[in-house]
Amino acid sequence: MINKKRLLLQNSISYAILVLVGISVLIPVLWMLSTSLKNDTEIFTIPPRWIPLEATIVPYQRIWTDYPFARYFINSFVVVSVSTLISLAFSCLAGYGASRFHFKGKGMFLTFLLVTQMFPSIMLLIPFYKIIQTLGLINTHTALIMTYISFTIPFCSWMMMGYFQSIPKELDEAAAIDGCSRFRTFVQIVFPLSLPGVAATSIYSFITGWNEYMFALVLTQSETMKTVPIGIGQLIGQYKIMWNDMMAASLVAIIPLTIIFLFFQRFLISSLTAGAVKS
């Protein structure tokens, strides 16, 4: 009886904590939704209202008619998709090599990959800008693709290495006995088994590139090259901030990420825990 009461109390506390955490996460999103449905006058009402008196979808219409957000979305999708594919290709090869081969300097190489993630982005901004400027790639999609690849490959390589380590090496040995080369073994046997890890790595790379703001702001100049985060930031004017338009654009921008995460979240969780327990 005492154990049941204790279990009930523990469950109640756990659910209460989850509810509080859920509310704290949802409140900003709900406030964004509320603001995006207000007209230009009501957003400055004091005290602010959670529920608009006259809900309107004009801000959602304006982001497509008054601003080039269609171009921003295309730019973001192209840049992030290409960088994700390239990062995935290199991180899969690096992760497979690190999980299957033992070579001199392997530990130093893996440590170096982690160290590259420890530098604040602002420290890398000027070096990246000088390199891109020297290559003559300022204000191009290629500049953003190169930058995003350099951000995502190190961590993606670690993710893929952890997943490849969960795949038995006996499969490689069996394929070698049948005459398969290393590359053929990777492509035809190991890679198909690692698709959950590939999906998780793709999600991480896509989210990182989609949300990046600082480098996109510095490396792009023309309206035809800017991405979604830059477009949202431009809604902050010198004399006026279009809060309702900004919130509408922000909510629209998170829709692709939400859809991707809802469909592939189980792959993300299984990949992050892959290799945690050795058989």
TIGUMAR-704859 format. One record per residue: x, y, z of N, C-alpha, C, O, CB in turn; residue in one letter. Coordinates in steps of 0.1 Angstrom, whole numbers, padded with zeros to 4 digits, always signed. Each point is the difference from the previous one (the first is absolute). Glycine has a CB too. Example, Ala and Ser with C-alpha at 12.3 -4.5 7.8 and 13.67 -1.06 7.14 Angstrom:
residues 2
+0132-0057+0078-0009+0012+0000+0009+0012+0000+0010+0000+0007-0029-0012+0005A
+0015+0023-0019+0009+0011+0000-0008+0011+0008+0005+0011+0001+0007-0017-0023S
end
This chain:
residues 279
+0008-0012+0000-0008+0012+0000+0009+0013+0000-0003+0009-0007-0015-0022+0019M
+0028+0012-0004+0009+0012+0001+0008+0002-0013+0001+0011-0005+0001-0015+0030I
+0002-0008-0031+0007+0001-0013-0009+0006-0011+0004+0008-0008+0010-0028+0015N
-0027+0016-0007-0010+0006-0010-0001+0015+0002-0001+0007-0010-0011-0029+0009K
+0010+0026+0014-0001+0014+0002+0013+0008-0004-0001+0011-0006-0015-0016+0025K
+0027-0001-0016+0013+0006-0004+0001+0001-0015+0004+0010-0006+0007-0018+0027R
-0015-0003-0028+0000+0000-0015-0009+0011-0006+0003+0006-0009+0003-0031+0010L
-0018+0026+0005-0010+0010-0004+0005+0014+0002-0002+0008-0009-0016-0024+0014L
+0025+0018+0006+0006+0013+0003+0011+0003-0010+0000+0012-0005-0006-0014+0029L
+0014-0007-0027+0011+0002-0009-0005+0003-0014+0005+0009-0007+0009-0024+0020Q
-0025+0007-0017-0005+0003-0014-0007+0013+0000+0001+0007-0010-0005-0031+0007N
-0003+0028+0013-0006+0013+0001+0010+0012-0001-0002+0009-0008-0017-0019+0021S
+0030+0008-0006+0011+0011-0001+0006+0000-0014+0002+0011-0005+0003-0014+0030I
-0003-0009-0031+0006+0000-0013-0009+0006-0010+0004+0008-0009+0007-0029+0015S
-0024+0018-0006-0010+0006-0009-0001+0015+0002-0001+0008-0009-0011-0029+0008Y
+0013+0026+0014-0001+0014+0003+0012+0007-0006-0001+0011-0006-0012-0016+0027A
+0025-0001-0020+0012+0006-0006-0001+0001-0015+0003+0010-0006+0010-0019+0025I
-0018-0002-0025-0002+0000-0015-0009+0010-0004+0002+0007-0011+0003-0031+0011L
-0016+0026+0007-0010+0010-0004+0006+0014+0001-0002+0008-0009-0017-0023+0017V
+0026+0018+0003+0007+0013+0001+0010+0003-0011+0000+0011-0005-0003-0013+0030L
+0011-0009-0028+0010+0002-0011-0007+0002-0013+0004+0009-0008+0012-0023+0021V
-0027+0006-0015-0008+0002-0013-0006+0014-0001+0000+0006-0011-0005-0030+0012G
+0000+0029+0010-0006+0014+0000+0011+0010-0003-0002+0009-0008-0016-0016+0024I
+0029+0006-0010+0011+0009-0002+0005+0000-0014+0004+0011-0005+0003-0014+0029S
-0008-0008-0031+0005-0001-0014-0011+0005-0009+0003+0007-0010+0011-0027+0016V
-0027+0018-0003-0011+0004-0009-0004+0015+0001-0005+0005-0009-0003-0029+0011L
+0011+0030+0010-0004+0014+0002+0005+0009-0011-0007+0008-0006+0005-0013+0031I
+0016+0005-0028+0005+0008-0010-0006-0002-0014-0003+0009-0007+0024-0008+0020P
-0024-0014-0016-0006-0003-0013-0014+0005-0001-0005+0006-0010+0019-0026+0008V
-0022+0018+0013-0014+0005+0001+0000+0016-0001-0009+0005-0007+0002-0025+0020L
+0017+0026-0007+0000+0015-0001+0004+0004-0014-0006+0010-0005+0013-0009+0029W
+0002-0008-0031+0002+0003-0014-0012-0001-0008-0003+0008-0009+0027-0016+0012M
-0032-0003-0001-0012-0002-0008-0010+0011+0003-0006+0005-0009+0010-0030+0010L
-0005+0029+0012-0009+0011+0003+0003+0013-0006-0008+0007-0006+0004-0019+0027S
+0017+0015-0021+0005+0012-0006-0002+0000-0015-0003+0010-0006+0020-0007+0024T
-0014-0014-0024-0001-0001-0015-0015+0002-0005-0002+0003-0012+0022-0018+0012S
-0030+0013+0009-0014+0001-0004-0005+0014+0003-0012+0003-0001+0009-0027+0005L
+0011+0033+0001-0004+0014+0004+0002+0009-0012+0009-0002-0008-0004-0002+0033K
-0013+0015-0025+0002+0010-0010+0011+0010+0004+0005-0001+0011-0029-0001-0018N
+0027+0011-0001+0011+0009+0003-0002+0009+0012+0009+0005+0006-0004-0005-0030D
-0018+0002+0028-0003+0009+0011+0000-0008+0013+0005+0005+0010-0018+0010-0025T
+0008-0027+0015-0002-0008+0012+0013-0005+0005+0001-0003+0012-0024-0003-0020E
+0033+0005+0000+0013-0005+0005+0006+0009+0010+0009-0004+0008-0005-0008-0029I
-0008+0025+0021+0006+0010+0009-0010+0003+0012+0002+0010+0007+0011+0000-0026F
-0024-0018+0020-0009+0003+0011+0006-0003+0014+0007-0010+0001-0026+0004-0017T
+0016+0014+0025+0005-0001+0014-0012-0001+0009-0009+0009-0001+0030+0003-0004I
-0022-0022+0014+0008-0012+0000-0002-0010-0012-0011+0001-0006+0011+0001+0031P
+0010-0009-0028-0002-0009-0012-0010-0011+0003-0002-0004+0011+0025+0008-0017P
-0030-0009-0005-0010-0010+0001+0005-0013-0006+0006+0000-0010-0024+0018+0009R
+0014-0029+0008+0004-0013-0005-0009-0003-0012+0005-0006-0010+0002-0002+0033W
-0020+0011-0022-0009-0003-0011-0003+0012-0007-0006+0010+0006-0004-0029+0007I
+0013+0020-0026-0003+0013-0008-0015+0002-0001-0008-0009-0001+0029+0006-0012P
-0025+0016+0014-0014+0004-0001-0005-0002-0014-0011-0005-0002+0014+0022+0020L
+0005-0014-0028-0003-0002-0014+0012-0008-0007+0009+0006-0005-0024+0015+0005E
+0014-0034+0001+0010-0008-0006+0001+0002-0015-0011+0001-0007+0008-0018+0025A
+0015+0017-0024+0002+0003-0014+0011-0008-0005+0010-0003+0007-0019+0026-0005T
+0009-0027-0015+0011-0008-0006+0007+0009-0010+0008-0004-0008-0021-0017+0010I
+0011+0034-0001+0007+0010-0008+0015-0001+0001+0007+0000-0010-0026+0015+0012V
+0025-0017+0010+0015-0001+0001+0005-0012-0007+0011+0000-0006-0012+0010+0028P
-0007-0021-0023+0004-0012-0007+0000+0002-0015+0008-0005-0008-0017-0009+0026Y
-0001+0023-0022+0000+0003-0015+0011+0010-0003+0005-0001-0011-0030-0002+0011Q
+0028+0012+0009+0010+0010-0004+0014-0005-0001+0008+0005-0008-0022+0011+0020R
+0017-0027-0005+0014-0005-0001+0003-0006-0014+0011-0001-0004-0011-0004+0029I
-0011+0002-0032+0002-0005-0014-0002+0011-0010+0005-0001-0011-0013-0021+0019W
+0000+0032-0005-0003+0010-0010+0009+0013+0001+0005+0005-0010-0028-0013+0010T
+0026+0012+0013+0008+0012+0002+0015-0003+0001+0008+0009-0001-0028+0001+0012D
+0024-0022-0008+0014-0004+0002+0003-0012-0009-0009-0008-0003+0009+0017+0027Y
+0012-0010-0028+0004-0011-0009+0003-0013+0008+0010-0006-0002+0000+0022-0014P
-0020-0020+0024+0003-0012+0008+0000-0013-0008+0006-0010+0004-0017+0022+0015F
+0004-0012-0030+0001-0012-0009+0014-0002-0004+0005-0011+0000-0029+0015-0008A
+0031+0007+0004+0014-0001-0004+0009-0005+0012+0009-0008-0002-0013+0026-0016R
+0001-0012+0030+0008-0004+0011-0002-0015+0003+0010-0007+0004-0013+0030+0006Y
-0009-0028-0011-0002-0014+0003+0007-0009-0010+0005-0010+0003-0027+0016+0007F
+0021-0002-0023+0007-0008-0010+0015+0000+0002+0007-0010-0001-0025+0016-0015I
+0024+0006+0020+0014+0001+0003+0004-0009+0011+0010-0008+0000-0010+0031-0008N
-0008-0023+0019+0003-0008+0012-0001-0015-0004+0009-0008+0004-0018+0026+0011S
-0001-0021-0022-0002-0015-0003+0011-0005-0009+0005-0011+0002-0029+0014-0001F
+0028+0005-0011+0011-0004-0009+0013-0001+0008+0007-0011-0001-0018+0022-0018V
+0015-0001+0026+0013+0000+0008+0000-0011+0010+0010-0007+0001-0008+0032-0005V
-0013-0026+0012+0000-0010+0011+0000-0014-0006+0006-0009+0005-0017+0025+0010V
+0003-0019-0026-0001-0013-0005+0014-0005-0006+0004-0011+0002-0029+0016-0007S
+0031+0004-0003+0013-0004-0006+0011-0002+0011+0007-0010+0000-0013+0023-0020V
+0006-0004+0030+0010-0002+0011-0003-0012+0008+0010-0007+0004-0007+0032-0003S
-0016-0029+0001-0003-0012+0007+0004-0012-0007+0006-0009+0006-0025+0021+0004T
+0017-0013-0023+0004-0011-0008+0015-0002+0000+0005-0011+0001-0025+0014-0016L
+0028+0008+0013+0014-0001+0000+0005-0004+0014+0009-0009+0001-0007+0026-0019I
-0007-0011+0028+0004-0003+0014-0003-0015+0003+0008-0007+0006-0012+0030+0001S
-0007-0028-0012-0004-0014+0002+0010-0009-0006+0004-0010+0005-0028+0017-0004L
+0028-0004-0014+0009-0009-0007+0013-0001+0007+0006-0011+0002-0017+0017-0023A
+0017+0006+0025+0013-0001+0006-0001-0005+0014+0009-0008+0004-0002+0028-0017F
-0017-0017+0021-0001-0005+0014-0002-0015+0000+0004-0007+0009-0013+0029-0002S
+0002-0028-0017-0002-0014-0001+0013-0007-0002+0003-0010+0006-0027+0013-0015C
+0032+0002-0001+0013-0006-0003+0009+0001+0012+0007-0009+0004-0010+0014-0028L
+0003+0007+0031+0009+0002+0011-0004-0009+0012+0008-0006+0006-0004+0030-0014A
-0017-0024+0010-0005-0008+0011+0002-0015-0002+0004-0007+0010-0021+0024-0006G
+0016-0022-0016+0002-0014-0003+0015-0003+0002+0004-0010+0005-0024+0010-0021Y
+0029+0009+0010+0014-0003+0002+0004+0000+0014+0009-0008+0004-0005+0019-0026G
-0009-0002+0030+0004+0001+0014-0005-0012+0008+0006-0004+0010-0006+0029-0012A
-0011-0031-0002-0006-0011+0007+0006-0013-0004-0001-0010+0008-0020+0023-0005S
+0027-0014-0015+0005-0013-0005+0015-0001+0000+0005-0011+0001-0026+0010-0014R
+0028+0012+0012+0015-0001-0002+0007+0006+0012-0005+0009+0006+0002-0007-0031F
+0015-0008+0028+0008+0006+0010+0013+0005-0007+0007-0008-0007-0016-0009+0024H
+0012+0029-0016+0011+0007-0006+0007+0009+0009-0006+0005+0010-0006-0007-0032F
+0024+0006+0019+0008+0008+0008-0006+0014+0000-0003+0006-0010+0023-0019+0005K
-0022+0019+0017-0006+0013+0001-0015+0000+0000-0006+0011-0001+0026-0002-0010G
-0026-0020+0013-0015-0001-0001-0006+0008+0012-0009+0007-0002+0010-0030-0009K
+0004+0021+0023-0005+0007+0012+0002+0015-0002-0009+0008+0004+0014-0028+0010G
+0006+0024-0019+0003+0015-0002-0010+0005-0011-0005+0011+0002+0029-0014+0004M
-0027-0005-0016-0009+0005-0010-0014+0002+0005-0007+0010-0002+0021-0022-0015F
-0019+0002+0025-0013+0001+0006-0001+0011+0010-0010+0007+0001+0007-0031-0004L
+0014+0026+0011+0000+0011+0009+0000+0014-0007-0007+0009+0004+0020-0023+0012T
-0006+0015-0027+0000+0012-0008-0014+0003-0005-0004+0012-0001+0028-0017-0006F
-0031-0005+0003-0014+0002-0005-0009+0007+0011-0008+0009-0002+0010-0029-0014L
+0000+0015+0028-0007+0006+0012+0005+0014+0003-0009+0008+0003+0005-0031+0006L
+0017+0025-0010+0005+0013+0004-0005+0011-0009-0002+0011+0004+0023-0022+0004V
-0024+0007-0021-0005+0010-0009-0014+0005+0003-0004+0011-0004+0018-0022-0013T
-0021+0003+0026-0013+0004+0004+0000+0009+0012-0010+0006+0004+0002-0027-0013Q
+0020+0023+0015+0001+0008+0013+0002+0015-0002-0001+0007+0009+0010-0028+0001M
-0005+0025-0022+0002+0014-0003-0013+0007-0002-0009-0004-0007+0031-0001-0003F
-0024+0017+0017-0012+0008-0003+0000+0005-0014+0010+0003-0006-0010+0004+0030P
-0012-0007-0030-0001+0003-0014+0005+0014-0003+0006+0002-0011-0026-0016+0010S
+0019+0024+0010+0005+0013-0003+0015+0001-0002+0005+0008-0006-0024+0000+0020I
+0026-0018-0008+0015+0000-0001+0003-0004-0015+0011+0004-0005-0008-0010+0029M
-0011-0002-0030+0002-0005-0013-0005+0009-0011+0003-0003-0012-0003-0020+0021L
-0007+0033-0006-0007+0008-0010+0010+0007-0009-0001-0001-0012-0018+0004+0028L
+0029+0004-0010+0009+0008-0008+0009-0010-0009+0002+0003-0011-0002+0016+0029I
+0006-0029-0012+0007-0010-0008-0008-0005-0012+0005-0001-0011+0009-0005+0031P
-0026+0002-0017-0008-0005-0011-0003+0010-0011+0001-0003-0011-0012-0012+0028F
+0009+0027-0012-0003+0011-0010+0012+0003-0009-0001+0002-0012-0015+0008+0029Y
+0028-0010-0011+0012+0002-0008+0003-0011-0010+0003+0003-0011+0007+0009+0031K
-0013-0024-0015+0002-0012-0010-0010+0001-0011+0004-0001-0012+0004-0013+0031I
-0021+0017-0016-0010+0001-0010+0003+0011-0009-0002-0001-0012-0015-0009+0027I
+0021+0021-0010+0004+0012-0008+0011-0003-0009+0000+0004-0012-0008+0011+0030Q
+0019-0022-0013+0011-0003-0009-0004-0009-0011+0005+0001-0011+0010+0001+0031T
-0025-0011-0018-0004-0009-0010-0010+0007-0010-0004-0006-0010+0007-0013+0026L
-0007+0031-0013-0010+0007-0008-0014-0005+0001-0007+0000-0010+0026+0005-0005G
-0023-0010+0026-0013-0007+0001-0009+0008+0009-0011-0005+0004+0022-0017-0007L
-0008+0035+0007-0009+0008+0008-0013+0002-0008+0000+0002-0012+0019+0009+0023I
-0030-0012-0003-0014+0002-0006-0003-0012-0010-0006+0003-0010+0008+0022+0013N
+0002-0037+0001-0004-0011-0009-0005-0012+0010+0003+0000+0012+0014+0007-0030T
-0025-0015+0012-0005-0012+0007+0012-0009+0004-0001-0007+0010-0022+0009-0021H
+0033-0003+0002+0011-0008+0003+0007+0003+0013+0005-0009+0007-0002+0007-0032T
-0002+0015+0028+0006+0004+0012-0007-0005+0012+0006-0005+0010+0002+0025-0021A
-0021-0020+0011-0008-0005+0011+0001-0015+0001+0000-0006+0011-0016+0025-0013L
+0016-0026-0009+0000-0014+0000+0014-0005+0006+0000-0009+0008-0015+0008-0029I
+0026+0008+0017+0013-0004+0005+0000+0002+0015+0006-0008+0008+0005+0014-0030M
-0017+0005+0027+0000+0004+0014-0008-0010+0008+0005-0005+0010-0002+0029-0016T
-0015-0028+0001-0008-0009+0008+0006-0014+0000-0002-0007+0010-0018+0021-0017Y
+0026-0018-0004+0007-0013+0000+0011-0001+0011+0001-0010+0007-0006+0008-0032I
+0012+0013+0026+0011+0000+0010-0005-0001+0014+0006-0005+0009+0008+0018-0025S
-0027-0008+0018-0006+0000+0014-0005-0014+0003+0001-0005+0011-0007+0029-0014F
+0000-0031-0007-0007-0012+0003+0008-0013-0001-0003-0010+0006-0017+0022-0014T
+0030-0012-0001+0007-0013-0002+0006-0006+0012-0001-0012+0003+0006+0020-0026I
+0002+0000+0032+0006-0006+0012-0010-0007+0009+0003-0012+0003+0014+0030-0004P
-0028-0012+0005-0009-0006+0009-0007-0011-0007-0003-0011+0006+0000+0032+0006F
-0001-0020-0025-0007-0010-0007+0009-0013-0002-0005-0011+0001-0008+0029-0014C
+0026-0015+0012+0010-0012-0001-0001-0008+0013+0000-0012+0000+0015+0025-0016S
-0015-0006+0028-0001-0007+0012-0013-0007+0002-0001-0011+0005+0016+0028+0005W
-0026-0011-0015-0013-0007+0001+0000-0013-0009-0004-0010+0005-0007+0032-0001M
+0016-0021-0016+0001-0011-0008+0009-0011+0005-0003-0012-0002-0003+0027-0018M
+0017-0011+0026+0010-0010+0005-0007-0008+0011+0001-0012+0001+0018+0027-0006M
-0026-0008+0014-0008-0007+0011-0010-0010-0006-0002-0011+0006+0006+0031+0009G
-0010-0016-0026-0010-0009-0005+0006-0012-0008-0004-0011+0002-0012+0030-0004Y
+0027-0016-0005+0007-0011-0007+0006-0010+0010+0001-0012-0003+0004+0027-0016F
-0001-0010+0031+0005-0009+0010-0010-0010+0005+0003-0011+0005+0013+0029+0001Q
-0029-0014-0007-0010-0009+0004-0004-0011-0010-0007-0009+0003-0002+0028+0010S
+0015-0018-0025-0002-0010-0010+0012-0010+0000+0011+0004+0000-0023+0012-0015I
+0009-0029+0017+0010-0010+0002+0011+0000-0011-0004+0001-0012-0013-0015+0024P
+0029+0013-0008+0011-0001-0010+0000-0013-0008+0006-0001-0010+0007+0016+0025K
-0020-0025-0009+0000-0013-0007-0007+0001-0014+0003-0008-0008-0004-0003+0031E
-0007+0021-0024-0007+0002-0014+0011+0004-0010+0000-0005-0011-0022+0011+0022L
+0031+0002-0007+0011+0004-0009+0009-0012-0003+0004-0001-0011-0004+0025+0021D
+0003-0032+0000+0008-0011-0002-0007-0011-0009+0007-0005-0009+0004+0009+0031E
-0024-0005-0021-0007-0010-0008+0000+0005-0015+0002-0007-0009-0016+0000+0028A
+0012+0021-0020+0001+0005-0014+0013-0001-0006+0001-0002-0012-0019+0018+0019A
+0029-0014+0001+0014-0002-0006+0002-0014-0004+0007-0002-0010+0001+0021+0025A
-0013-0029-0008+0001-0014-0004-0006-0002-0013+0004-0008-0008-0003+0001+0032I
-0013+0014-0027-0007-0002-0012+0006+0008-0012-0005+0000-0011-0015-0004+0025D
+0031+0011-0011+0007+0007-0010-0003+0015-0002+0004+0007-0010-0003-0028-0001G
-0009+0027+0021-0004+0014-0001+0012+0009+0004+0007-0003+0010-0031-0003-0005C
+0026+0017-0012+0010+0009+0004-0005+0008+0012-0012-0001+0003+0020+0003-0027S
+0000+0006+0030-0004+0008+0012-0011+0010-0004-0010+0002+0007+0033-0004+0002R
-0021+0008-0021-0010+0010-0004-0013-0006-0003-0011+0005+0003+0029+0009-0012F
-0018-0026+0002-0012-0007-0003-0007-0005+0012-0012+0001+0001+0022-0007-0023R
-0002+0002+0032-0006-0005+0013-0007+0012+0007-0011-0002+0005+0029-0015-0003T
-0012+0029-0003-0006+0012+0006-0013+0003-0007-0010+0003+0007+0033+0005+0000F
-0023-0007-0020-0011+0004-0007-0012-0009+0000-0011+0004+0002+0027+0008-0017V
-0013-0025+0013-0011-0010-0001-0004-0007+0013-0012-0005+0000+0021+0001-0023Q
-0001+0004+0033-0003-0007+0012-0002+0009+0012-0010+0001+0007+0022-0021-0016I
-0001+0028+0012+0000+0008+0012-0009+0012-0001-0008+0003+0009+0031-0011-0004V
-0022+0015-0016-0008+0013-0001-0015-0003+0001-0006+0008+0007+0025+0001-0022F
-0024-0019+0008-0015-0002+0002-0004-0003+0014-0011+0004+0004+0011-0013-0027P
+0009+0003+0031-0003-0003+0014+0001+0013+0008-0006+0000+0011+0014-0024-0014L
-0001+0034-0002+0002+0012+0008-0010+0011-0003+0002+0011+0004+0022-0017-0003S
-0035+0003-0009-0009+0010-0004-0006+0008+0012-0002+0012-0002-0003-0026-0018L
+0001+0008+0031-0004+0008+0011+0010+0010+0005-0004+0012+0003-0010-0031+0004P
+0027+0016-0006+0010+0009+0003+0002+0011-0011+0002+0011+0004+0009-0029+0009G
-0013+0014-0025+0001+0010-0011-0011+0010+0001+0002+0012-0002+0009-0030-0013V
-0023+0013+0018-0011+0009+0002+0002+0010+0011-0003+0012-0001-0012-0030-0008A
+0020+0013+0020+0003+0009+0012+0010+0010-0003-0001+0012+0003-0005-0031+0012A
+0017+0015-0022+0011+0009-0004-0005+0010-0010+0003+0012+0001+0013-0030+0003T
-0025+0014-0013-0006+0010-0009-0008+0010+0007+0000+0012-0003+0000-0029-0015S
-0008+0013+0028-0008+0009+0007+0008+0011+0008-0002+0012-0001-0015-0030+0004I
+0028+0013+0003+0009+0009+0007+0006+0010-0009+0000+0012+0003+0005-0030+0014Y
+0000+0013-0029+0006+0009-0009-0009+0010-0006+0003+0012-0002+0013-0030-0004S
-0029+0014+0003-0010+0008-0006-0004+0011+0010-0001+0012-0004-0007-0031-0010F
+0006+0016+0026-0005+0009+0010+0011+0011+0003-0002+0011+0001-0012-0029+0010I
+0027+0013-0010+0011+0009+0002+0001+0011-0011+0002+0012+0003+0010-0030+0009T
-0013+0013-0025+0001+0010-0011-0012+0009-0001+0001+0011-0003+0013-0028-0008G
-0026+0011+0014-0012+0008-0002-0001+0011+0010-0006+0011-0003-0005-0031-0005W
+0016+0018+0020-0001+0011+0011+0012+0009+0000+0000+0010+0008-0013-0026+0005N
+0023+0014-0021+0013+0008+0001-0003+0014-0005-0006+0002-0010+0020-0022+0007E
-0009+0030+0011-0003+0014-0003+0012+0008-0003+0001+0007-0010-0021-0009+0024Y
+0030+0001-0005+0011+0010+0000+0009-0001-0013+0002+0010-0006-0002-0012+0031M
+0004-0010-0029+0008-0002-0012-0008+0004-0013+0005+0005-0009+0008-0023+0021F
-0026+0014-0012-0008+0004-0011-0002+0015-0002+0000+0005-0011-0012-0027+0014A
+0012+0029+0009-0001+0014+0000+0013+0007-0006-0001+0010-0008-0015-0011+0028L
+0027-0004-0016+0013+0006-0005+0004-0004-0014+0005+0008-0007+0002-0009+0031V
-0010-0012-0028+0005-0005-0012-0010+0003-0012+0004-0002-0012+0008-0015+0025L
-0024+0022-0010-0009+0003-0011-0004+0015+0001+0000+0005+0011-0009-0029-0011T
+0007+0030-0012-0003+0014+0000-0013+0003-0008-0007+0009+0004+0032-0005-0003Q
-0027-0010-0013-0011+0003-0008-0013-0008+0005+0001-0010+0007+0015+0014-0026S
-0027+0002+0016-0013-0006+0004-0002-0014-0006-0007-0009+0005-0003+0032-0003E
+0016-0025-0014-0002-0013-0007+0008-0011+0006-0001-0012-0004-0003+0025-0017T
+0013-0010+0031+0009-0010+0006-0004-0003+0015+0006-0009+0005+0012+0015-0022M
-0026+0003+0023-0002-0001+0014-0009-0012+0003-0008-0005-0008+0011+0030+0010K
-0001-0030+0011-0008-0012+0004-0011+0005+0010-0002+0012+0003+0022-0027-0005T
-0028+0005+0007-0012+0003+0008+0004+0008+0013-0007+0010+0003-0004-0030-0013V
+0021+0015+0018+0003+0008+0012+0004+0014-0003-0004+0009+0008+0012-0030+0002P
-0001+0024-0021+0003+0014-0003-0012+0008-0004-0002+0011+0004+0024-0019-0012I
-0031+0001+0001-0013+0007-0004-0008+0004+0012-0006+0010+0001+0006-0023-0022G
-0001+0004+0031-0007+0003+0012+0007+0011+0008-0007+0009+0005-0001-0033-0004I
+0021+0024+0000+0007+0010+0007-0002+0014-0007+0000+0010+0007+0017-0027+0000G
-0019+0018-0020-0002+0012-0006-0014+0007+0003-0002+0012-0004+0017-0021-0014Q
-0024+0002+0024-0012+0006+0004+0001+0009+0012-0009+0007+0003-0002-0027-0011L
+0023+0020+0014+0003+0010+0010+0005+0013-0007+0012+0000-0004-0006-0018+0022I
-0015+0028-0019+0004+0012-0007+0007+0010+0009+0001-0002+0012-0020-0002-0027G
+0023+0015+0009+0007+0011+0008-0010+0007+0009+0004+0004+0011+0012-0001-0030Q
-0028-0001+0015-0010+0007+0008-0012-0008+0004-0008+0004+0009+0015+0016-0021Y
-0009-0032+0007-0011-0008+0003+0003-0015-0002+0007-0004-0009-0022+0023+0002K
+0010-0027+0016+0001-0014+0000-0013-0006-0003-0010+0002+0008+0029-0002+0008I
-0020-0008-0027-0013-0006-0004-0001-0014+0008+0003-0010-0005-0003+0022-0018M
-0004-0011+0036+0000-0012+0008-0009-0010-0005+0003-0012+0000+0002+0026+0019W
-0017-0011-0025-0009-0010-0004+0005-0007-0013-0001-0012-0002-0018+0025+0012N
+0025-0005-0019+0006-0006-0012+0012-0009+0004+0002-0011-0006-0009+0031-0008D
+0015-0016+0024+0012-0007+0004-0005-0014+0006+0006-0010-0003+0007+0032+0007M
-0023-0021+0005-0005-0012+0006-0006-0010-0010+0002-0012+0000-0006+0025+0021M
-0003-0007-0031-0006-0009-0011+0011-0006-0008-0001-0012-0003-0019+0027+0002A
+0030-0008-0003+0012-0005-0007+0007-0011+0008+0004-0010-0006-0002+0032-0007A
+0000-0020+0026+0007-0009+0008-0008-0013+0001+0006-0011+0000+0004+0029+0013S
-0023-0017-0011-0008-0013+0001+0000-0007-0013+0000-0013+0000-0015+0024+0017L
+0014-0004-0028+0001-0007-0013+0013-0007-0002+0001-0011-0006-0017+0028-0004V
+0027-0010+0015+0013-0005-0002+0003-0013+0008+0008-0009-0004+0000+0032+0000A
-0015-0025+0015+0002-0012+0008-0008-0012-0005+0001-0011+0006+0004+0026+0014I
-0015-0013-0029-0008-0011-0005+0008-0011-0006-0002-0011+0003-0016+0028-0006I
+0027-0014-0006+0008-0011-0006+0008-0008+0011+0001-0012-0001+0001+0025-0020P
+0004-0006+0030+0007-0007+0011-0009-0008+0008+0004-0011+0004+0013+0029-0004L
-0029-0013+0003-0009-0008+0009-0004-0013-0007-0001-0010+0006-0007+0032+0004T
+0005-0020-0023-0005-0012-0008+0011-0010-0001-0002-0012+0003-0013+0026-0016I
+0028-0010+0011+0011-0009-0001+0002-0007+0013+0002-0013+0000+0009+0027-0018I
-0011-0007+0029+0003-0006+0013-0011-0009+0004+0003-0011+0006+0009+0031+0000F
-0025-0017-0009-0011-0009+0004+0001-0013-0007-0003-0011+0005-0011+0030-0001L
+0018-0019-0017+0001-0013-0008+0012-0008+0004+0000-0012-0002-0012+0024-0016F
+0023-0005+0022+0013-0007+0001+0006+0000+0015+0011-0003+0002-0007+0008-0026F
-0012-0001+0034+0005+0001+0013+0005-0013+0006+0009+0000+0007-0024+0020-0004Q
+0008-0031-0007+0004-0013+0005+0014-0004-0005+0007-0007+0007-0032+0000-0005R
+0028+0011-0014+0013-0003-0006+0010+0008+0008+0011-0004+0002-0021-0001-0025F
+0007+0018+0026+0010+0009+0007+0003-0006+0014+0012-0001+0003-0021+0021-0016L
-0001-0025+0020+0002-0005+0013+0008-0013+0000+0009-0002+0008-0030+0013+0000I
+0018-0020-0017+0007-0013-0001+0014+0002-0004+0009-0007+0004-0031-0004-0010S
+0025+0021-0003+0013+0002-0004+0009+0006+0011+0012-0003+0001-0020+0006-0025S
+0002+0007+0031+0008+0006+0011+0004-0010+0011+0010+0002+0007-0022+0020-0012L
+0004-0032+0007+0003-0010+0010+0007-0012-0005+0004-0010+0007-0024+0017+0005T
+0023-0008-0026+0006-0011-0006+0015-0001+0006+0007+0010+0000-0022-0008-0021A
+0019-0014+0024+0013-0002+0005+0002+0003+0015+0011-0001+0005-0003+0007-0028G
-0018-0001+0029+0001+0003+0014+0002-0012+0009+0007+0000+0010-0021+0019-0014A
+0009-0031+0000+0001-0012+0007+0007-0010-0010-0005-0003-0011-0016+0007+0026V
+0032-0009-0010+0008-0010-0009-0006-0014+0003-0003-0004+0011+0024+0018-0010K
-0022-0022-0012-0005-0013+0001+0012-0010+0004-0002-0012+0002-0016+0017-0019S
end
